[in-house]
Amino acid sequence: MKNYPLGVQTFNEIRERNLLYIDKTKEIDSLLNGKYYFYARPRRFGKSLLLSTIKAIYEGRRELFEGLWIEDKWDWSKVHPVIHLGFNEIGHKTLGLSVAIDGELDKIADRYQITLKATDYALKFRELIRAISQKHGKVVLLIDEYDKPIIDYLGDEVEQAIENRDIMRSFYSVVKGSDPYIEFMIITGVSKFSKVSLFSELNNLTDITFHRRYLKLTGITQEELETYFKEPIATLAKERGCTDEALLSKIKDWYNGYSWNGKQFLYNPYSILAYFDYGEFKNYWFETGTPTFLLKLMKHQELIKINQLRVDDSVFSAYNIRQLEVIPILFQTGYLTVKHREDDNIYIIDYPNLEVRDSMMRSLIGSLSHSQKSFSRPMILQVRDACENKDLEHLIRLIKSIFKNIPNQIFQAEGEFYYHSLIYLVFFYLADFIESEVNTNDGRLDAVVKTKNYIYILEFKLNEDAQTALKQIKDKGYAEKYYGDSREKILIGINFNSKLKTVEDWDYEVFT
């Protein structure tokens, strides 16, 4: 059993240290038949490793590909110089983007023993491409995380994001005129910004983000999981006292689910490697980056219910820096994914898996309630226990506790949004641990919670009274559908006072 390449993103190091490598060279070989590509995937999804592998191929490093699909398929005499720029590691935050780019171009020029005369970073890039090509043959351009200098400044530093966008526009503008000197080019990133000239001037750039032929280019398929991790699956299943199939089912719930066509679903490589390394079901991918500006944007646009959304295909490329929209950003950064595609380019998008959903719920509840997100999960488990034990007094105390940390000025300004959002999130999150359903209808909220012995039908009111809530449950016949169920059915009406910022009164009845 090979060691896992956690934190290792270069193909050379993985192969030289005999670390686990999932062979993607068949898909890469198909890609190399073309010339200009753009490819978007969420962070930690294998983009950097993909470019590193392509680099090793074009550098003719056949010894690194021993035993892989491409070993006897590629013409290893086809060696080309490579310009490899990774915008996640050039120091643009400390140096400034233009200075950082300029420095990277100088380093590449030194590597190829070329002296550059141009002083402007864009003209220097053009000169570098042509000079290397004339000296060593046509150039391979590999641009990794091209959008990092923009994404790093979204939210409160929009002007810096726009300045960096304009620098990139100038930088990429020289590529098309350098076509005679370029053998191959691929640009990767998280997002496709609508106003970056990359996609207007480079009109010969093929976007393969949704292309059926490249859906498995990064990420891990079910077949790959069961093939490359066969031994650790058996070991962990034995430790847990369960079958391989039972463990695979749980791994699938936690880490599978990413898709760009609603048919083929993939595992996030980082999460899978971390799981098999630690042997514990935890939130690995989400914890590598806190989406602070996303949480702020979701609150600002009052968009909290983001599961099972029905959208058209325009949502996948909508990314205007000055007018950020929540759903496109959530999709492009990996918090939402395609679950089903209907006719006429209509898609159902949802959380990819339990890892992302659980983490987002914790973060949203923590952000809205102004508490630590570590508070969210223990609180939800207490809600579950209160329901299982029919401890209604404790259940109400827990609901009250959710709102106690919200500053009065914020709650008074956005009371109804905070009230509905937090109650919704609590019962939606509860479904991860116990059967729970929450519905919103015309601004009203009701929930159904099922335990081994009880069914709770809850109705929430804002600035009314508990009896009105109970009356609505009975008048609407919410409990009738459970009449044939032998479990005790408990109707609970809860009224919340926005001025007091707490549960003002509550009442319950047993349905017979």
N, C-alpha and C positions, 0 to 999 in steps of 0.2 A: 504494500500500500504506500503510495507516494505522499510526500508532504504537500500541503496546500499552499498555493502562492498568494496568501493573504498579504496585501500591501505591495505585491510585486506586479508591475504593469509592463515590464519589457519582456518580449518573447525570448531574447537572447539569454537573460538571466534565468527564466523558467526552464529553458532547455539545458543550459549549462549546469544548473543545480539539480536537474532531474526532478523538478517539481511537476505536479499534475498539470497537464495541458489537454484541454478538450479540443480535438482536431476539427478546426474550421477551415482547413485549407482547400477543401473541395468547393465550398461557397466562395472563398477568396479567389480561387482560380477563375471562376466564372466572372467575378467582378473585374478582374484584370484584363478581360477581353475588351473592355470599354476604355474611356479616357477621362471624362470629367464627372465627378459625383459629389453629391451632398447627402449626408446620412445623419439623422437625428435619433438619439436615444437618451433616456434618463441617465443621470450620473451613476457611476459604479456599475455600468452595464457592459463593460468590455470594449469600449471604443478605443481607449489608449492601447490596449493589447492588440486590437485589430490593426491599427496603424503600425505598431511596432513589428508585427508579423509581416506586413506588406514590405516594410523597410528591409527586413532580413532577406526576403525573397529577391528584391531588386538588387541587393548588395551581393547576391550569389552565395549566401551562406548555406550551401546544401547540407553540410554536416549537421546543422541544427534541425533539419527536417527528416532525419533518419527515422523510418517507420511511419511517417505521416503520409496521408493520401497523395500529396503533391510531389513527393520525393522523386518518383520516376515519371511524372507528367510534365514537369516544367523544364524549359530550356535554360539550364543554369549558366550558359554562356552569355545570356542576355543580362549583362550587368549595367546598371545605371546609377549615376550619382543621385543622392537623395537630399532634399531640403525638408527637414522635419521640424515644424514649429508647434510647440505645445503651449497654448496661451494660459494654461492653468499653472505654469511654472516659470514664467519669464520675469516675474517681479513687477508687474504693471502697477500694483498698488503702492509700492514704495518708490519706484523710479518715475512713474508716469508712463502711459502706454507708448507714446511715440519714442521716448528714450529707451524703453525696454525693448521695443521692436528693433530699433537701431543697433542696440548692443548685441542682440541675437544674430542679426545679419552679419555683423562684424565677426562674431565667433565662427559662423558657418564659412565665411570667406577665408578666415585664417586656416580652417580645417582643410580647405581645398587649395591653399596657397595662392589666393587671389587678392590683389589690392584693389579696393573700390575707390572710385574717384567722386562719385555722387555723395552729397551730404544730406539731401532729403531722403527720409526713410522709404518713401514709395519709389522714387527713382533709383535708390540703392537696391531695392528688391528687384526691380527690372534689370538693372545692371548685373546683379548676382546671378539671376537665372540665365542670362545670355552668356556671361563669362564662363560659368561652370559648364554649360552645354557645349560651348566651343572648345573647351579644354578636355572634357571627359565624356561627352555624349549627352543625349537628351535627358532632361532633369525630371525626377519624380518629386512632386509636391505633396507633402502630407501635412495638413493643418488640423490640429487636434484642439477641441474645445474652443472653437473660434469665438463663441459668444460669451466666454467667461468675463472679459473686461466690461461687458454690458450688464450681465446678470448680477455681478458683484455690487452694482450701484443702483439696482432697482429699488423702488420704495422712496426713501427719504433723500436720495442723492441723484435725482433724475437728470439734472443738468450735466453731471459728470458722465452718466451713462450715454447721454446724447453726444457729448464731446468725444467719447471713445468710439461711438458709432461712426462719427464723421471721420475720425482717424482711420478706422477700418475701411470706410468707403474709399478713401484715397489709396490705402495700401493695396486693396484687391483690384483696383481699377487697372493696374498694369498687367494683370494676368492674361486677359484676352489677347492683347497685342503681342504677348510672348508665346503664343500657341506653337510656332515652328520649333521652339526650343524645349517644349514640354512633352514628355512621354506619357505621363499619367498624373492625375490629381484627384485627391479626395479630401473633402472638408467635413469634419464632424462637429457636432455640438448638441446642445439640448433643445434649442429653439430655432425657429425660422422667423426672424424679425422682418416685418413687412416693409421697412424702409431702409434696409441695408442694401447698398448698391450691388452687393455680391449677387443678388438674385435678379437684378435688372440688367446690369452690364454683362454678367456672365450668363447669357441666355442659352449657352450650350451646356450648362451644368445640369445634370440629371439628378433629380431628387428621388432617391431610392428608399426613403423612410417607410413607405407603404408598399414597396414593390414586392410582389409575391415571391420572386426569385431570391430575395435577400432577407426574408423574414427571420431566418435562422443564423444570420451572419454573426450576431452576438446574442447573448443570453444562452440558457441551457434548456434543451427540450426534455420531455419526459423520457424519451428513449436514451438520451445522453446521460440523464441522471441515473437511470437504472443500470446503465452499462459501466460508467466511470466510477460510480460510488457503490457498486454491488457489495463489496466487502464491508465498508463502514456501515451500510444500511443493515446488514446482517448482524454486525457487532452491536449497534445501538438498539436494534430490536430485541436482541437477547438481553441486554442490560435492562431494558424497560419491561421485559416479560411479556412482549406482544409479538405478533407475527410481522414479517416483513411488509405484508400488504397493509396492515393497520398503521405501521409507522409511515409508509409511503403516503397513505391517505392524509395523515396529519401534516406531513411535510408539504404536501400539495396545498392544503388549506392555508398554511402559513406563508409559503413563499412562491407558489405558482400563480399564474393569472395574468401576466403581462401579454398583451396582444395588440396587433395593429390591423387585424382583419376580422377579429371575432371568431376565428376558427382554430388557429394555431396559437397555443399558449406557452409562455416561457417562464423560466425561473430567473430571478435576479442572481447573477453569478456571485456577487459579493455576499449576499445573504446565505446562499447555499454553502459557500466555502466556510463562512463563519460558523454556520450551524454544525457542519461536520467536524470542524476544528474544536468547538466548545462542547458540542453534544447537548445543547440546551435550546429550547424554543424561546427566542428573544427577538426584540426589535433591533436588528443589526443595521440595515440600510438606512432607516429613518434617522437613527441616532448619529449618523455621519454628517448630518447637515440640518440645522434647525431652520425651518421655513418661516422666519420671523415676519418678513414683509408679506408673505402669503396670508398668514393669520390676520395681519392688519388689514389687508385688502379684502379678505372674506368678511370681516366685521364691518368695514366701511361700506361694502356693497350689499351687506345684509344677506349674504348667501352662505348658509350653513348646511342646508340639506342638499348634498351633492351626490347622493347615491342614485343609481338607476336613472340617469339623465338621458333624455332623447334629444340628439343634436344632429345638425347636418355637417357636411364635411368642411365647411368654412371655419369651423372652430379649431381645426388642426393647424392652421397657418396664421390665425389672427394673433398678432403680437406687436402692437403699437406701443412704443415706450411711453408716450405722453398719455395714452388712454388704455391703461392696462385692464384687461378683463380677466376675471378669476378663472373661469373654466378652461380657456386655452392654456393658461399658465399651469394649472393643475395637471392638465393632460400632458403637456410637453415636458414637465419636470418629473412625471412618473407617479403622481398621486392619484391620477385617474387613468383608466385604460379602456380599450374597446372590448366590450363583452359580447356584442352581437351587431351584425350589419344587416340592415333591412334593404329593401329596394329603394331606388332613387337617392342613393348615397345618404341614407339616414342611419345613424349609429346609436347604440345604447352604450353609454360609458359609465363606469363605476370604479370603486376601489379595486385594485388588482387582487388583494389578498388580505388575510387577517393581520399580517404584520403592519401593513400600511394603514388599514382601517383602525386598528387598535391604537396605533401611535397618533394618528390624526385626531381621534376622539379625545385622547388624553390631552393633547396639546390645545385643542379647541376649548375643552371644558376649563383647562387651567387658564387659558388666555381670557376667556369671557368672565370667569369668576374671580379673576385676579388672584389666583392661588398657584402654588407650584403644581406642575403637571403630574408630579409624583403623588399628589393628593387624589387624582382622579380615579385611578384603578382601585385603591383600597376603599374609597367611598362607594364605588359601584358594587364591589363585593359585599359591602355592608348592606346595601340596598337589596341585593340578592338574598342575603341571609335573613333580613327582616321579613321579606316576602315569604321565604320558605318556612319561617317560624311563626307567621301571622302576628308579627310584632308591629302593629300599626302605629303605636306611639313613637317607636324608634324610627320607622319609615318617615314619618312627618318631620322628626327632628333632623334627619339626614337631608330631606328636601330643603328645610330651612337653612341648613349649613351651607348649601351650595351658593347662596346669595349673600352671605354675611360679609365677604371681603370686597364687594363691589363698591367703589367710592360713590357717595350719594349723588354728587354732581353728574357723574356718568350715568348712573341709573335713572335719575330724573330726566335726563336728556333722551335716553334711549330705552326707557323702561320696558315697553312692550316687546321690543326686539330681544332684549336680554332675557326677559321672562320666557317667551316662547322658545328661544334658541336653546337656553340651558335645559329646560324641561325636555325638549325634544332630544337633545344630545344625550342626556342621562339615560333615557329609556331606549334610545337607539343603541347606545353603547352596551346597555344591559343585555341586549340580545346576543352578545358574544359569550355570555356566561349562563343565561337562562332564557327560555322562550319568551320573547318580548316583542310587541308590535306597537308602533306609535304612528299616529296619523294626524295630519293637519288639514283642516277644512275651513276655509273662509276665516282664517285667523284664529280658529279654535283648535284646541289640542286634546286628544284623548289617547289613552294607552291601555293595552291589554298585556298582563303578565301572567304566565302560567308556571306553576310549580308542580311538584308531585301530588300535592293534596289540595291546592287552591288555584282558582282562576280569579284574578283581580281585574275589574273593569274600572278604570280611573278617568274622571273628567276634571279638567282644570279650568278655572275661571280667573279672570283678572278684574278686580274691583267690583265684584258682584257678591255672591254668597254661596256657601257650600250646598245649601238646599236647592238652589237653582241648578247647580252642577248635577246633583243626584237626580233631580227631576228630569233633566235632559237625558240622562242615561236610561231612565225608565220610559220616557215618552218616545225616544228614538228606538227603543227595543234593542239596545246594544248587547244585552245579555241573552237575548232570546236564542241566538245562534248556538249557545253553549248549553241549552236546556237539557239535551240528552247526555251531557257529560256528567259523570258521577262525582267529580270534584266539587268541593264547596265553592260557590261563586259569591264573591264579595264586591259590592259596588261602593266606590269611594269618590266622594265629591270634595274637591280642594279649591278654596278661594284664596287668591294671592292679592295682597294690598300693595300697590306700587309706591304709595307714599311711605308706608312702614317698611317696605322692602322685605316682606316676609309673608309666611302663610298666616292669614288673619283668622280663618276658621276652616274646619273640615268636619265631615261626617261620613258615616258608612251604614250600609244595610246589607244583610245576607239575602241573596236572591233565592226565592223558592218557586 
